[in-house]
Amino acid sequence: KAVQLSLTEFYRSA
Amino acid sequence: MLELRLVQGSLLKKVLDAIKELVKDANFDCSTTGFSLQAMDSSHVALVSLLLRAEGFEHYRCDRNLSMGMNLDNMAKMLKCSGNDDIITIKADDGSDSVTFMFESPTQDKISDFEMKLMDIDSEHLGIPEAEYHAIIRMPSAEFAKICRDLASIGDTVVISVSKEGVKFSTRGDIGAANVVLRQNTTVDKPEEATIIEMNEPVSLTFALRYMNSFTKATPLSNIVTISLSSELPVVVEYKIAEMGYIRFYLAPKIEE
């Protein structure tokens, strides 16, 4: 089953 | 004081149509650079980044940096009241809790203004570093929209794979499976009809088609779409807005557990 990653796992709060 | 005059007002309507399915409320930031927006969808899976450069406006006055929280459905309702050839001016006073959209017909015989209440929006701003991508695909935006629409009738996710053969879009669902392969093609009549595949390394990533289809709402803004892929990064789907800037969509991949 494919799990959807979140953008916050890649980019940090500016 | 803020005053932005956009001769091609229909552009603003197209921008709204491109993002309002993904994002409901967003802060529009105004600075000397331009009119911009960064917002994530409610599940933090996709992000839209918009820039309309100051130079692209006929008149651009922004005395101090201003962030204006707007409900995009309401903004779209207001902009729908403008004529397609109208000049649109966005106006706001410092500290005001509203923004005014002024519409002028090309012959100046009809001038309307619509005032919209602003809202306070708590939004998280992400820092997106410049990245090296494994593969960059430049293709006609209408073709990309068709592929996303076609595949969504079969499955929920698309696997985008770039290899020496070209770029493959694949999906699988209850009724069957589909693969669309595009090869580089530069022998076309017009440059915007070309498909250019720049590959540094083969890459294969899985994405939710629902979001991809939402990004293709930006198709009327540009004949060309650029898709940048890297195995460790979200995909970037970019539509350039002629002489003004861009709209970029970022989408986090799905991974097998």
HADDOCK unambig.tbl for C-alpha pairs under 7 A between the chains (distance, minus, plus):
assign (segid A and resid 1 and name CA) (segid B and resid 256 and name CA) 5.86 0.50 0.50
assign (segid A and resid 1 and name CA) (segid B and resid 257 and name CA) 6.28 0.50 0.50
assign (segid A and resid 2 and name CA) (segid B and resid 254 and name CA) 5.65 0.50 0.50
assign (segid A and resid 2 and name CA) (segid B and resid 255 and name CA) 5.06 0.50 0.50
assign (segid A and resid 2 and name CA) (segid B and resid 256 and name CA) 4.33 0.50 0.50
assign (segid A and resid 2 and name CA) (segid B and resid 257 and name CA) 6.14 0.50 0.50
assign (segid A and resid 3 and name CA) (segid B and resid 254 and name CA) 5.14 0.50 0.50
assign (segid A and resid 3 and name CA) (segid B and resid 255 and name CA) 5.22 0.50 0.50
assign (segid A and resid 3 and name CA) (segid B and resid 256 and name CA) 6.16 0.50 0.50
assign (segid A and resid 3 and name CA) (segid B and resid 257 and name CA) 6.48 0.50 0.50
assign (segid A and resid 4 and name CA) (segid B and resid 253 and name CA) 6.37 0.50 0.50
assign (segid A and resid 4 and name CA) (segid B and resid 254 and name CA) 4.27 0.50 0.50
assign (segid A and resid 4 and name CA) (segid B and resid 255 and name CA) 6.57 0.50 0.50
assign (segid A and resid 5 and name CA) (segid B and resid 45 and name CA) 6.84 0.50 0.50
assign (segid A and resid 5 and name CA) (segid B and resid 252 and name CA) 5.65 0.50 0.50
assign (segid A and resid 5 and name CA) (segid B and resid 253 and name CA) 5.97 0.50 0.50
assign (segid A and resid 5 and name CA) (segid B and resid 254 and name CA) 5.72 0.50 0.50
assign (segid A and resid 6 and name CA) (segid B and resid 44 and name CA) 5.67 0.50 0.50
assign (segid A and resid 6 and name CA) (segid B and resid 45 and name CA) 4.69 0.50 0.50
assign (segid A and resid 6 and name CA) (segid B and resid 252 and name CA) 5.80 0.50 0.50
assign (segid A and resid 7 and name CA) (segid B and resid 44 and name CA) 5.88 0.50 0.50
assign (segid A and resid 7 and name CA) (segid B and resid 45 and name CA) 5.32 0.50 0.50
assign (segid A and resid 7 and name CA) (segid B and resid 46 and name CA) 6.77 0.50 0.50
assign (segid A and resid 7 and name CA) (segid B and resid 252 and name CA) 5.44 0.50 0.50
assign (segid A and resid 10 and name CA) (segid B and resid 233 and name CA) 6.90 0.50 0.50
assign (segid A and resid 11 and name CA) (segid B and resid 126 and name CA) 6.07 0.50 0.50
assign (segid A and resid 11 and name CA) (segid B and resid 127 and name CA) 6.09 0.50 0.50
assign (segid A and resid 11 and name CA) (segid B and resid 128 and name CA) 5.97 0.50 0.50
assign (segid A and resid 12 and name CA) (segid B and resid 126 and name CA) 5.54 0.50 0.50
assign (segid A and resid 12 and name CA) (segid B and resid 127 and name CA) 5.73 0.50 0.50
assign (segid A and resid 13 and name CA) (segid B and resid 124 and name CA) 6.56 0.50 0.50
assign (segid A and resid 13 and name CA) (segid B and resid 125 and name CA) 5.64 0.50 0.50
assign (segid A and resid 13 and name CA) (segid B and resid 126 and name CA) 4.31 0.50 0.50
assign (segid A and resid 13 and name CA) (segid B and resid 127 and name CA) 5.79 0.50 0.50
assign (segid A and resid 14 and name CA) (segid B and resid 125 and name CA) 5.52 0.50 0.50
assign (segid A and resid 14 and name CA) (segid B and resid 126 and name CA) 4.84 0.50 0.50
assign (segid A and resid 14 and name CA) (segid B and resid 127 and name CA) 4.48 0.50 0.50
